[in-house]
Amino acid sequence: MLPYAGGFSFTYQKWKRFLDRGIELHPIEFPGRGTRFKESICQTIGQMADNVMSQIETEEEEYALFGHSMGVYVLLELYSRIYSSKKSLPKHVIISAMNPPHLYNPKGYHLLDNDQFQTKMCEMGGIPPTITKDAEFSKYVFNLLLNDFKAVEDYEVADDMPLISCDISLFSSASDISYDNMMQWNQYASMTCSYYEFEGSHFFINEYVFETVSTINTILGF
């Protein structure tokens, strides 16, 4: 499970109560956050993928990859690294709430000054109001967001990116990214992608946890 910009591994912990017992949850914690807050932050999508590659073991049993928003681009780079290493590839990939790279339109949010950036992030949602009440923690979170938005806005997919050769499921809220845009992920796959629509905002995985996890249970055969 790969988090979105500014996200932590605990984002996915609430999924455990709904996840089928046959599925083991492995939320990824990027350096510089959560239990790894003392480590240096990964500044690019490639660095994030390299770090995840060092954390995972792909040889023991079948596995799937899930990425939401920024986590999708990390997933794409991670898949490329797994492919190049000749290690066991995932049996399923779930791409959630992110345009394919050729449709992504950088807004230059990371170039805004601090006040403008914080205002824009709050407008986009996903930030609990309590964060702004703790000045130190607020600064920490917005620094992570700034770093992650720069990583996404600077990201360019490699020309030799391998096609994803396993089953792919696409998750999106209709109010966030359109069906037509999401289905263009077919260009990055050797098999036709399946589309699943959810209610809510860009953060539907937090707003509709039961629906999201129930869909994952069904997709993975439980």
C-alpha positions in Angstrom: 0.0 0.0 0.0 1.6 3.2 -1.2 0.4 6.5 0.4 -0.6 9.8 -1.3 1.3 13.1 -0.9 1.9 13.9 2.7 0.5 10.5 3.7 1.6 8.1 6.4 1.4 4.3 6.7 -1.3 4.6 9.4 -3.6 5.9 6.6 -4.2 2.2 5.7 -4.4 0.8 9.2 -8.1 1.5 9.4 -8.6 -1.0 6.6 -7.7 -4.0 8.7 -11.1 -4.4 10.3 -12.7 -4.8 6.9 -9.9 -6.6 5.0 -10.4 -10.4 4.5 -8.2 -12.5 6.7 -6.6 -14.1 3.7 -5.1 -10.7 2.7 -2.1 -9.4 4.7 -1.8 -5.6 4.8 1.7 -4.1 4.2 1.4 -0.3 4.4 4.6 1.5 3.3 6.2 4.2 5.4 8.3 6.6 3.4 11.4 8.0 5.1 10.9 11.3 7.0 7.5 10.5 8.3 5.8 8.4 11.0 8.1 5.9 12.7 10.9 7.0 10.2 10.6 10.7 10.9 14.4 11.0 11.7 15.4 9.7 8.2 16.0 12.0 5.2 13.0 12.6 3.0 13.0 11.1 -0.5 12.8 14.0 -2.8 11.8 12.3 -6.1 9.4 9.6 -7.2 12.4 7.5 -8.2 14.0 7.8 -4.8 10.7 6.8 -3.2 10.5 3.7 -5.5 14.1 2.8 -4.7 13.3 3.0 -1.0 10.2 0.8 -1.3 12.1 -1.7 -3.4 14.5 -2.1 -0.4 11.6 -2.8 1.9 9.6 -5.4 0.1 10.2 -9.1 -0.5 8.5 -10.4 -3.6 9.6 -14.0 -3.6 7.6 -15.6 -0.7 4.0 -15.5 -2.1 1.6 -13.8 -4.4 1.1 -10.1 -3.8 -0.7 -7.1 -5.2 0.3 -3.4 -5.3 -2.0 -0.5 -4.4 -1.2 3.2 -4.9 -3.4 6.2 -4.3 -2.7 9.6 -6.0 1.1 10.2 -5.7 1.5 6.6 -4.7 0.4 5.6 -8.2 3.5 7.1 -9.7 5.7 5.4 -7.1 3.9 2.2 -7.9 4.7 2.7 -11.6 8.4 3.2 -10.9 8.4 0.3 -8.4 6.9 -2.0 -11.0 9.7 -1.1 -13.4 12.3 -1.8 -10.8 10.8 -5.2 -9.9 10.6 -6.0 -13.6 14.2 -5.1 -14.2 15.4 -7.1 -11.2 13.7 -10.2 -12.6 11.9 -10.7 -9.3 8.4 -12.1 -9.0 5.9 -9.6 -10.4 2.6 -8.7 -8.7 -0.5 -10.6 -9.5 -2.6 -7.5 -9.4 -2.2 -3.7 -9.5 -4.7 -1.2 -8.2 -4.3 2.4 -9.5 -6.3 4.8 -7.4 -7.2 8.5 -8.0 -4.4 9.5 -10.4 -4.3 10.6 -14.0 -1.9 8.6 -16.2 1.4 10.6 -16.6 0.6 11.8 -20.1 -2.6 13.5 -18.8 -1.1 14.9 -15.6 -1.1 18.7 -15.7 1.3 20.2 -13.2 -0.1 23.2 -11.5 3.1 24.5 -10.0 1.8 24.3 -6.5 5.3 23.7 -5.1 6.3 27.1 -6.4 3.7 28.9 -4.3 4.8 30.8 -1.1 4.1 29.2 2.2 0.8 30.9 2.9 -0.5 30.3 -0.7 0.6 26.7 -0.6 -1.1 26.0 2.8 -4.3 27.6 1.6 -4.4 25.6 -1.6 -3.7 22.3 0.3 -6.6 23.0 2.7 -8.9 23.9 -0.2 -8.1 20.5 -1.8 -9.2 18.6 1.3 -7.7 15.7 3.2 -6.1 17.8 5.9 -7.8 17.6 9.4 -8.5 21.0 10.8 -6.8 20.0 14.0 -3.4 20.0 12.2 -3.4 23.8 11.9 -3.8 24.2 15.7 -0.4 22.6 16.3 2.2 25.0 14.8 5.1 22.6 14.9 3.2 19.6 13.5 1.5 21.8 10.9 4.9 22.9 9.7 6.1 19.3 9.5 3.0 18.1 7.5 3.1 21.0 5.1 6.8 20.5 4.5 6.1 16.9 3.6 3.3 18.0 1.3 5.5 20.6 -0.4 8.2 17.9 -0.9 5.7 15.4 -2.3 4.0 17.8 -4.6 7.3 18.8 -6.1 8.2 15.2 -6.6 4.9 14.6 -8.5 5.0 17.8 -10.5 8.6 17.1 -11.6 8.0 13.4 -12.4 8.5 12.2 -16.0 7.8 8.6 -17.0 10.6 6.9 -18.8 10.3 6.0 -22.5 11.3 2.4 -21.7 8.8 1.9 -18.9 7.6 -1.7 -19.2 3.9 -2.4 -19.7 2.2 -3.7 -16.6 1.4 -7.3 -17.5 -0.9 -8.3 -14.7 -4.6 -7.5 -14.0 -5.1 -3.8 -13.3 -8.0 -2.2 -11.4 -8.7 1.5 -11.6 -10.4 3.2 -8.6 -11.8 6.8 -8.9 -14.4 9.1 -7.7 -16.5 10.5 -10.5 -16.2 14.0 -8.9 -12.4 13.7 -9.1 -11.0 12.1 -12.2 -13.3 11.1 -15.2 -13.8 7.5 -16.4 -12.3 8.5 -19.8 -9.1 9.8 -18.2 -8.7 6.8 -15.9 -9.2 4.3 -18.8 -6.2 5.8 -20.5 -4.1 3.8 -18.1 -4.7 1.1 -20.7 -1.8 2.6 -22.5 0.5 1.5 -19.7 -0.8 -2.1 -19.6 -0.7 -5.2 -21.7 -4.2 -6.2 -20.5 -7.5 -4.2 -20.4 -8.0 -2.4 -17.1 -11.1 -2.7 -15.0 -12.8 0.4 -13.7 -14.5 0.9 -10.3 -16.2 4.1 -9.3 -16.7 5.4 -5.8 -18.6 8.2 -4.2 -16.8 11.0 -2.4 -13.8 13.2 -3.2 -10.2 12.6 -4.1 -9.9 11.0 -0.6 -12.7 8.5 -1.1 -10.4 5.8 0.3 -10.7 7.5 3.7 -14.4 8.6 3.3 -15.7 5.2 2.1 -13.3 2.8 3.8 -15.8 -0.2 3.9 -16.7 0.2 0.2 -13.1 0.5 -0.9 -11.8 -2.5 1.1 -14.8 -4.6 0.1 -14.0 -4.0 -3.5 -10.4 -5.0 -2.9 -11.6 -8.2 -1.2 -13.7 -9.0 -4.3 -10.9 -8.1 -6.8 -8.4 -10.3 -5.0 -10.7 -13.2 -4.8 -12.1 -13.1 -1.2 
